[in-house]
Amino acid sequence: MKLSPIIGALARAGCLLAAMAAGGAAHAQASAADEIARYRQMLQDGNPAELVVMRGEGLWKAKGGPKQASLEQCDLGLGPGVVKGAYAQLPRYFADADQVMDFESRLAHCRVTLQGLSREDAVKNPFSGAGQRQTDNEALTAYVVEESRGMKIAVPNNHPKEKAAFERGKYLFYMRGGPYDFACSTCHGVDGQRIRLQDLPNFEDPKAAQKAFAQWPAYRVSQGALRTMQWRVNDCFRQQRFPEPVFISQGTVDLIHYLGVRAVGGTMESPSIKR
């Protein structure tokens, strides 16, 4: 009796079963992703971030600080007092500070220059803890980013300092280190990565980069809080077991600038809702 035809048939059957299993796993993964997307869409209709936006608008227009001034004349890059569409064009270079700033660093600058706060007070406690009220930084961020909803992402990269920030941010994105020898690109530089049921966007893919950047800041259901882009970067470093970055340090701004430039052309959907 010849065994080779039998062995060949078994091998083909094994390959078929493997392909079916892989196909089933891919289908299950796609189905899970679809269900998560549907779940987010259902929650978006009653996104709790709306309450944070309302509080942020009140804070933006209220007089405060030693100078008893509002933030209504804060220049976010489109001129003093222009909020509509400003977040979609940040980070960017600001001549008055001679540096590239994201929204949260620009907000701190305006609170110092317009309202008279000390630098220490302007950057103190930027993120709320579990069960705590949203911070002023989070509320103000929610208001300003809401004013860019539906706008095209147009983070500039023309000024020499913007180009330098982009290159430093790119270096940080691919820099490996820490006890796990991770980089941002370990999770966000390849396709098919996920953590628990969360698909991780690949920033090498322009469409994925646009969608990911467009959805931050976001309201985290699991934490009951709106989280800003600075918080997102901070938490990514934590998960890599890197030292916690200093709030609005140039390194964090550079990384956000790099991600923003990669996302140019996308449409802002923030504040979105996340797991």
Sequence and secondary structure as in RCSB ss.txt:
>XXXX:A:sequence
MKLSPIIGALARAGCLLAAMAAGGAAHAQASAADEIARYRQMLQDGNPAELVVMRGEGLWKAKGGPKQASLEQCD
LGLGPGVVKGAYAQLPRYFADADQVMDFESRLAHCRVTLQGLSREDAVKNPFSGAGQRQTDNEALTAYVVEESRG
MKIAVPNNHPKEKAAFERGKYLFYMRGGPYDFACSTCHGVDGQRIRLQDLPNFEDPKAAQKAFAQWPAYRVSQGA
LRTMQWRVNDCFRQQRFPEPVFISQGTVDLIHYLGVRAVGGTMESPSIKR
>XXXX:A:secstr
   HHHHHHHHHHHHHHHHHHHHHHHHHHHHHHHHHHHHHHHHHTT THHHHHHHHHHHHHS BTTTTB STT B
 SSSBT  TTTGGG SEEETTTTEEE HHHHHHHHHHHTT   HHHHHSS S  TT    HHHHHHHHHHHTTTT
 B      SHHHHHHHHHHHHHHH  BTTTTB HHHHHSSTT EETTEE   TTSHHHHHHHHHT SEEETTTTE
EE HHHHHHHHHHHTT     TT HHHHHHHHHHHHHTTT B   SEEE 
